[in-house]
Each structure stands twice: as structure tokens, then as C-alpha cells.
Amino acid sequence: MLLRLAYLTVTNAFAVLRLLPMSDRDKNAEILALRHQIVILERQLGTDRVKLASEDRAFLAALLVPLPRQVLRRLRLLVQPETVLRWHRDLMKQRHANASKPKRPGRPPTVRSIRHLILRLVRENPSWGYRRIHGELTTLGIKVAASTVWEILNQEGIDPAPDRASTTWAAFLRSQADALLAIDFIETVTLTGQRQYILAAIEHATRRIRILGTTAHPTAAWVTQAAKNLAMDLGDASTNIAYLIRDRDAKFPATFDQVLADSGITVVLSGIQIPRMNSIMERWVQTCRHELLDRTLIWNENHLRHALREFEAHHNGHRPHQGMEQAAPLRTTPEPITDPYQIAHLDIRRHDRLGGTLHEYQHAA
């Protein structure tokens, strides 16, 4: 212990002699550097390797570089003196690079209102390209470059005019919904093993479903009679149906199309492997299977007809539809409840159909 104490006394005496010729400025810089290194070590206690943040490097480089090279080499640093000098060179390079950059690079940004106007023109005119939009802005007295219009459309991920002008089947069906009717067969099997064929039609505009009948043998005479019944129902309802979409099923005879043609309805065959052409009917078929046929044990044809009548009444009179803003085909949407007392004292009753397979909720009378 005494030997160790003597060694420390001698080494610190030489350290004092080394500090005598140093100026107060160099001593203060060394003290600040050593204190900052202690802060770094305290901040990273328990870590295997000491890591210096960018702000630590900048501070040490700005503090130690003005010291003489011989003083810098005698300091107790966490890194080599050459590393501190390299930090300083990098700091100077970054400073000069930032000073040489223009304060406002490139052209000024487009006014937000002009940007919104460009997007509005594209939304309301899908067939317009960026040149056409630029021309429309010019007629409005708005000065903007055509390349700026193209850049805005590109940033928003908007396709060129030829791709935007193409009409999808979904958009076409929505625009022609008032004059469209779709029809299709659904197959199911009773508990006795008998295969039953259900013929149903749906109006695109109102989503009203019409169950035209069910049979085990869809002969040409049966399908033709179903077409006559459909034409009479549509005539009594005074609908504006002008087109009927069906697939190319062989169960539809030529007389089926002829009966509808005599009533002023043109039959349109869906394309091969184009299910979106008759998507609304296909979606209802899936709904019928999911909500009725897959949840009900059908005993025979009479039982199937009864179940279909109940489901038709539920679908048309109560079930909400997303494509109609949660309204039902034959029911008007009630006004929203705004009275706080009524909201706090709701009395909702449940009405069951088909023994609880279908649930309908209504306010108590």
C-alpha cells in the first residue's frame, strides 16, 4: 500500500509540473473534456462498449482541436487524438456544405388551393390528361407549369388518362342500375337427397329479390312459365327494367329470352369467366347460402318454398344493404333518434323468422 501511495504521489507531482506551463484556457478545455467523458460513461453504465452520439463528437471536437498537438496526445481520452481531429474535419465539411446550399432549393411549392383544384378536375373528368388540365387552368387565369400538374398527379398515384377513362364493370352497373335486372339458378339438396333448383331475380337499383320458384326438374316449360310470371310482376310494379343479365346456363331455353323480349326486356348474357358482370346476383346467392341454406335443414320442396318466402320477406322488408346506405328495398329508413331521453330508454324487441334462424329487431310499439 505504501509503495502504491508513493507511486501515485510521484506521478501526480510530475502531472502538476506538466500543468505549470499550460495556460488557463487549455486547462479549462481539458477539464471540460474530462467532465464530459465522465458524463458519457455515467450515461452508459452497464454497457459493453461506449458509444458516442453525434452531438458528443461535435462537442469534443470543437473543444479539443484548438489545443496543441502535444497536449492533445497526453490527455486521457476515450478515443485516439486522430479520431478527434477526424471528427473536426467532418464537422467543418458539413458546415461548409450547409453554407453552400441555397436557402430555398428549386421552384416554390404549389399553392394548396391550386393543388386541390387540380385533383378536383381529375376526379370530375377522368378522361382529362395533365395537358388538358393545364389548359383548363390557363383559361381560369391560373399560371402553373404543365410539368407541375404531371408531378402532382404522379405524387397522388393517379394513373394516366387512358387508364382512368376505362370503365369498370362495377361503375357500369351502378350507372345503369335503374334499368337492370339479374337472374340465376341456385342449387340445393334436401334431407331426402333430392336436388332442388331455385330461380331468383334481383333488381339492381333497389336490391329487391324475387323468388320465382323452385323445382326438382327445371324443364323448358317450367322456366318459360317463370319468365311469364316475372314479366307480369314487373308490369304490375311499373318498373323501368330494360335489360336482364343471366349466365349461359343451358337450363334457360330460347323461349325464356323470347318472352322477356316481347315485354320489352333485352336479355344480356354474361361473359365467359367474367363473374363481375353479374356480381350483384352472385353476391345475393352467397348471402342466401350463408344466412339460410347453410343454416337450415330442408326436408322437402314444400319446406324449401316456405323458407324461401320467409327469407324473401326478410330480405326485402328488413335486412339492411351496404350498397343502399344500410336501407332495405321495401322499407324507408327512419329518422335518427336525437332525443336523449329516447336514447337512454331504448326498448328493442326481437322478432324471429324460421324458428330463430333469422332475427329482426324493432322498437316496441
C-alpha positions as CSV (number, residue, x, y, z in Angstrom):
1,M,0.0,0.0,0.0
2,L,2.8,2.4,0.9
3,L,4.6,1.6,-2.4
4,R,1.4,2.3,-4.3
5,L,0.9,5.6,-2.4
6,A,4.4,6.7,-3.2
7,Y,3.9,5.9,-6.9
8,L,0.8,8.0,-7.0
9,T,2.5,10.9,-5.2
10,V,5.4,10.9,-7.7
11,T,3.2,10.6,-10.8
12,N,0.9,13.4,-9.7
13,A,3.8,15.6,-8.8
14,F,5.0,15.3,-12.4
15,A,1.5,16.0,-13.6
16,V,1.5,19.2,-11.6
17,L,4.8,20.2,-13.2
18,R,3.2,19.5,-16.6
19,L,0.3,21.8,-15.9
20,L,2.5,24.7,-14.9
21,P,3.4,25.9,-18.4
22,M,-0.2,25.4,-19.7
23,S,-2.4,28.4,-20.0
24,D,-5.7,28.8,-18.1
25,R,-7.6,28.4,-21.4
26,D,-6.0,25.0,-22.2
27,K,-6.6,23.8,-18.6
28,N,-10.3,24.8,-18.7
29,A,-10.7,23.0,-22.1
30,E,-9.1,19.8,-20.7
31,I,-11.3,19.9,-17.5
32,L,-14.4,20.3,-19.6
33,A,-13.4,17.5,-21.9
34,L,-12.7,15.1,-18.9
35,R,-16.0,16.1,-17.3
36,H,-18.0,15.4,-20.4
37,Q,-16.3,12.0,-20.8
38,I,-17.4,11.2,-17.2
39,V,-21.0,12.2,-18.1
40,I,-20.8,9.9,-21.2
41,L,-19.5,6.9,-19.0
42,E,-22.2,7.5,-16.4
43,R,-24.9,7.6,-19.1
44,Q,-23.8,4.2,-20.5
45,L,-23.1,2.2,-17.3
46,G,-23.6,-1.5,-17.8
47,T,-22.9,-1.5,-21.5
48,D,-20.2,-3.5,-23.1
49,R,-19.0,-0.7,-25.4
50,V,-19.1,3.0,-25.0
51,K,-20.8,4.8,-27.9
52,L,-20.5,8.5,-28.6
53,A,-23.5,10.3,-30.1
54,S,-23.0,12.8,-32.9
55,E,-23.5,15.7,-30.5
56,D,-20.9,14.3,-28.2
57,R,-18.4,14.0,-31.0
58,A,-19.1,17.6,-32.2
59,F,-18.7,19.0,-28.7
60,L,-15.4,17.2,-28.0
61,A,-14.0,18.1,-31.5
62,A,-14.9,21.8,-31.0
63,L,-13.4,21.8,-27.5
64,L,-10.1,19.9,-28.0
65,V,-9.0,20.7,-31.5
66,P,-7.7,24.2,-30.6
67,L,-5.3,22.6,-28.0
68,P,-1.7,22.0,-29.1
69,R,-1.0,18.6,-30.6
70,Q,1.4,17.5,-27.8
71,V,-1.2,18.4,-25.1
72,L,-3.9,16.6,-27.0
73,R,-1.8,13.4,-27.1
74,R,-1.3,13.5,-23.3
75,L,-5.0,13.7,-22.5
76,R,-6.9,10.7,-21.1
77,L,-9.5,10.3,-23.9
78,L,-11.9,7.6,-24.7
79,V,-10.7,7.7,-28.3
80,Q,-7.5,8.4,-30.1
81,P,-6.5,12.0,-30.8
82,E,-6.5,11.3,-34.5
83,T,-10.2,10.4,-34.2
84,V,-11.0,13.7,-32.6
85,L,-9.2,15.5,-35.4
86,R,-11.2,13.5,-38.0
87,W,-14.4,14.5,-36.2
88,H,-13.4,18.1,-36.5
89,R,-12.7,17.7,-40.3
90,D,-16.1,16.1,-40.8
91,L,-17.7,18.9,-38.8
92,M,-16.1,21.5,-41.0
93,K,-17.1,19.7,-44.2
94,Q,-20.7,19.6,-43.0
95,R,-20.7,23.2,-42.1
96,H,-19.3,24.3,-45.5
97,A,-21.8,22.0,-47.3
98,N,-24.8,23.6,-45.4
99,A,-23.5,27.1,-46.1
100,S,-23.2,26.3,-49.9
101,K,-26.8,25.0,-50.1
102,P,-29.4,27.5,-51.4
103,K,-31.9,28.7,-48.8
104,R,-34.8,27.7,-51.0
105,P,-33.9,24.9,-53.4
106,G,-35.9,24.5,-56.6
107,R,-39.2,26.2,-57.6
108,P,-41.5,27.4,-54.9
109,P,-44.2,24.9,-53.7
110,T,-47.6,24.9,-55.4
111,V,-50.3,26.7,-53.6
112,R,-52.6,24.3,-51.7
113,S,-55.8,25.6,-53.3
114,I,-54.3,25.1,-56.8
115,R,-53.3,21.5,-55.8
116,H,-56.9,20.8,-54.6
117,L,-58.3,22.3,-57.8
118,I,-56.1,20.0,-59.9
119,L,-57.3,16.9,-58.0
120,R,-60.9,18.1,-58.3
121,L,-60.6,18.4,-62.1
122,V,-59.1,14.9,-62.3
123,R,-61.9,13.5,-60.1
124,E,-64.7,15.1,-62.1
125,N,-63.1,14.5,-65.5
126,P,-61.4,11.1,-65.6
127,S,-60.6,11.3,-69.3
128,W,-58.6,14.5,-68.9
129,G,-54.8,14.2,-69.1
130,Y,-52.4,16.6,-67.4
131,R,-52.1,18.7,-70.6
132,R,-55.9,19.1,-70.7
133,I,-56.0,20.1,-67.1
134,H,-53.1,22.6,-67.6
135,G,-55.2,24.1,-70.4
136,E,-58.2,24.4,-68.2
137,L,-56.2,26.1,-65.5
138,T,-54.8,28.6,-68.1
139,T,-58.4,29.5,-69.1
140,L,-59.1,30.3,-65.5
141,G,-56.0,32.6,-65.3
142,I,-54.0,30.2,-63.1
143,K,-50.4,30.2,-64.1
144,V,-48.8,26.9,-63.4
145,A,-46.4,24.7,-65.5
146,A,-47.7,21.6,-67.2
147,S,-44.9,19.6,-65.6
148,T,-46.2,20.7,-62.2
149,V,-49.6,19.3,-63.0
150,W,-48.0,16.0,-64.0
151,E,-45.9,15.9,-60.8
152,I,-49.0,16.4,-58.6
153,L,-50.8,13.6,-60.3
154,N,-47.8,11.4,-60.0
155,Q,-47.4,12.1,-56.3
156,E,-51.1,11.2,-55.7
157,G,-50.7,7.9,-57.5
158,I,-53.3,8.9,-60.2
159,D,-53.0,6.9,-63.4
160,P,-52.7,8.5,-66.9
161,A,-55.9,9.5,-68.6
162,P,-56.3,6.3,-70.8
163,D,-56.2,4.1,-67.7
164,R,-58.6,6.4,-65.7
165,A,-61.0,6.7,-68.6
166,S,-61.6,2.9,-68.8
167,T,-65.0,1.9,-67.1
168,T,-65.1,-1.0,-64.7
169,W,-68.0,-3.4,-64.5
170,A,-68.8,-2.1,-61.0
171,A,-69.0,1.5,-62.3
172,F,-71.1,0.5,-65.3
173,L,-73.6,-1.5,-63.3
174,R,-74.0,1.4,-60.8
175,S,-74.7,3.9,-63.7
176,Q,-77.2,1.6,-65.3
177,A,-78.8,0.2,-62.1
178,D,-82.3,1.5,-62.7
179,A,-82.7,-0.5,-65.9
180,L,-81.0,-3.7,-64.9
181,L,-82.4,-7.0,-63.5
182,A,-80.3,-10.1,-62.9
183,I,-81.4,-13.7,-62.6
184,D,-79.8,-17.0,-61.7
185,F,-80.3,-20.6,-60.6
186,I,-79.3,-21.8,-57.1
187,E,-78.9,-25.5,-56.4
188,T,-79.5,-27.1,-53.0
189,V,-80.2,-30.6,-51.7
190,T,-82.9,-31.7,-49.3
191,L,-82.5,-34.2,-46.5
192,T,-84.0,-36.9,-48.8
193,G,-81.2,-36.4,-51.2
194,Q,-83.4,-34.7,-53.9
195,R,-81.7,-31.8,-55.7
196,Q,-83.7,-28.6,-55.9
197,Y,-83.2,-25.7,-58.3
198,I,-84.2,-22.2,-57.1
199,L,-84.8,-19.5,-59.7
200,A,-84.4,-15.9,-58.3
201,A,-84.1,-12.4,-59.8
202,I,-82.8,-9.2,-58.2
203,E,-83.3,-5.6,-59.2
204,H,-80.0,-3.7,-59.3
205,A,-81.4,-0.3,-58.2
206,T,-83.5,-1.4,-55.2
207,R,-81.8,-4.8,-54.4
208,R,-85.4,-6.2,-54.3
209,I,-85.2,-10.0,-54.6
210,R,-87.9,-12.0,-56.4
211,I,-88.1,-15.8,-55.7
212,L,-89.6,-17.1,-59.0
213,G,-90.0,-20.7,-57.9
214,T,-88.2,-23.9,-57.0
215,T,-88.4,-27.3,-58.7
216,A,-86.6,-30.6,-59.0
217,H,-86.9,-30.6,-62.8
218,P,-86.3,-27.2,-64.4
219,T,-87.8,-28.1,-67.8
220,A,-88.1,-25.6,-70.6
221,A,-91.8,-25.2,-70.0
222,W,-91.3,-24.5,-66.3
223,V,-88.6,-21.9,-66.9
224,T,-90.7,-20.2,-69.7
225,Q,-93.7,-20.0,-67.3
226,A,-91.4,-18.4,-64.7
227,A,-90.4,-15.8,-67.3
228,K,-94.1,-15.0,-68.0
229,N,-94.8,-14.6,-64.3
230,L,-91.7,-12.3,-63.9
231,A,-92.9,-10.2,-66.9
232,M,-96.3,-9.8,-65.3
233,D,-94.9,-8.9,-61.9
234,L,-92.7,-6.2,-63.5
235,G,-95.5,-4.8,-65.5
236,D,-97.8,-4.6,-62.4
237,A,-95.0,-2.9,-60.5
238,S,-94.4,-0.3,-63.3
239,T,-90.7,-0.8,-63.2
240,N,-88.2,0.7,-65.8
241,I,-86.4,-2.6,-66.3
242,A,-84.9,-2.7,-69.8
243,Y,-82.2,-5.3,-69.5
244,L,-81.8,-8.7,-67.8
245,I,-78.4,-10.2,-67.1
246,R,-78.1,-14.0,-66.9
247,D,-75.4,-16.6,-67.4
248,R,-75.1,-19.1,-70.2
249,D,-76.8,-21.9,-68.3
250,A,-78.4,-24.5,-70.5
251,K,-81.5,-24.5,-68.3
252,F,-82.5,-21.2,-69.9
253,P,-84.4,-22.1,-73.2
254,A,-84.8,-19.8,-76.2
255,T,-88.4,-19.2,-75.2
256,F,-87.3,-17.6,-72.0
257,D,-85.5,-14.8,-73.9
258,Q,-88.4,-14.5,-76.3
259,V,-91.0,-14.0,-73.5
260,L,-88.9,-11.2,-72.0
261,A,-88.2,-9.6,-75.4
262,D,-92.0,-9.4,-76.0
263,S,-92.2,-7.5,-72.8
264,G,-89.5,-5.0,-73.9
265,I,-86.7,-6.5,-71.9
266,T,-83.4,-7.4,-73.6
267,V,-81.5,-10.4,-72.3
268,V,-77.8,-9.8,-71.9
269,L,-75.6,-12.9,-71.5
270,S,-72.7,-12.6,-69.0
271,G,-69.2,-13.1,-70.5
272,I,-67.3,-16.3,-70.0
273,Q,-65.3,-16.2,-66.8
274,I,-66.4,-12.7,-66.0
275,P,-68.3,-13.0,-62.7
276,R,-68.2,-9.3,-62.1
277,M,-70.6,-8.8,-64.9
278,N,-73.3,-10.4,-62.7
279,S,-71.7,-9.6,-59.4
280,I,-74.9,-8.3,-57.6
281,M,-76.7,-11.6,-58.2
282,E,-73.7,-13.7,-57.3
283,R,-73.4,-11.7,-54.1
284,W,-77.1,-12.4,-53.2
285,V,-76.6,-16.1,-53.9
286,Q,-73.7,-16.1,-51.4
287,T,-75.9,-14.3,-48.9
288,C,-78.8,-16.8,-49.4
289,R,-76.5,-19.7,-48.8
290,H,-74.7,-18.2,-45.8
291,E,-77.8,-16.9,-44.0
292,L,-80.4,-19.5,-45.0
293,L,-79.5,-22.7,-46.9
294,D,-76.4,-23.5,-44.8
295,R,-78.2,-22.9,-41.5
296,T,-81.5,-24.8,-42.3
297,L,-82.2,-28.5,-42.7
298,I,-84.6,-28.6,-45.8
299,W,-87.0,-31.5,-45.6
300,N,-88.7,-31.3,-48.9
301,E,-89.7,-29.0,-51.7
302,N,-92.7,-27.5,-49.7
303,H,-90.4,-26.8,-46.8
304,L,-87.9,-25.1,-49.1
305,R,-90.6,-22.9,-50.6
306,H,-91.7,-21.8,-47.1
307,A,-88.2,-21.0,-46.1
308,L,-87.6,-19.0,-49.3
309,R,-90.8,-17.0,-48.8
310,E,-89.7,-16.1,-45.3
311,F,-86.2,-15.2,-46.4
312,E,-87.6,-13.1,-49.3
313,A,-89.8,-11.1,-46.9
314,H,-86.9,-10.6,-44.5
315,H,-84.5,-9.6,-47.3
316,N,-86.9,-7.1,-48.9
317,G,-88.6,-5.7,-45.8
318,H,-85.9,-5.6,-43.1
319,R,-82.4,-6.6,-44.0
320,P,-80.1,-3.6,-44.5
321,H,-77.8,-3.4,-47.5
322,Q,-74.5,-1.7,-47.7
323,G,-74.9,-0.7,-51.3
324,M,-78.1,1.3,-50.3
325,E,-76.6,3.0,-47.2
326,Q,-78.0,0.3,-44.9
327,A,-81.6,0.6,-46.2
328,A,-83.9,-2.2,-47.1
329,P,-85.5,-2.5,-50.5
330,L,-89.1,-2.1,-49.4
331,R,-88.6,-0.1,-46.2
332,T,-87.9,3.6,-45.6
333,T,-85.0,4.4,-43.3
334,P,-86.4,6.1,-40.1
335,E,-85.1,9.4,-38.9
336,P,-82.1,9.2,-36.5
337,I,-83.0,9.3,-32.8
338,T,-81.8,12.6,-31.3
339,D,-83.9,12.8,-28.2
340,P,-81.6,12.0,-25.2
341,Y,-84.5,10.5,-23.2
342,Q,-85.4,8.1,-26.0
343,I,-81.7,7.1,-26.4
344,A,-81.5,6.4,-22.7
345,H,-84.7,4.4,-22.6
346,L,-84.5,2.2,-25.7
347,D,-87.0,-0.7,-25.8
348,I,-85.9,-3.0,-28.6
349,R,-87.9,-6.2,-29.3
350,R,-86.7,-9.2,-31.4
351,H,-88.9,-10.9,-34.0
352,D,-87.8,-14.4,-35.1
353,R,-88.4,-16.0,-38.5
354,L,-88.0,-19.7,-39.3
355,G,-87.7,-20.7,-35.7
356,G,-85.0,-18.2,-34.9
357,T,-82.8,-18.7,-38.0
358,L,-83.5,-15.0,-39.0
359,H,-83.7,-12.2,-36.4
360,E,-85.3,-8.8,-36.8
361,Y,-85.1,-6.0,-34.3
362,Q,-87.8,-3.4,-33.9
363,H,-88.8,-0.7,-31.4
364,A,-91.6,-1.7,-29.1
365,A,-95.0,-0.3,-30.0
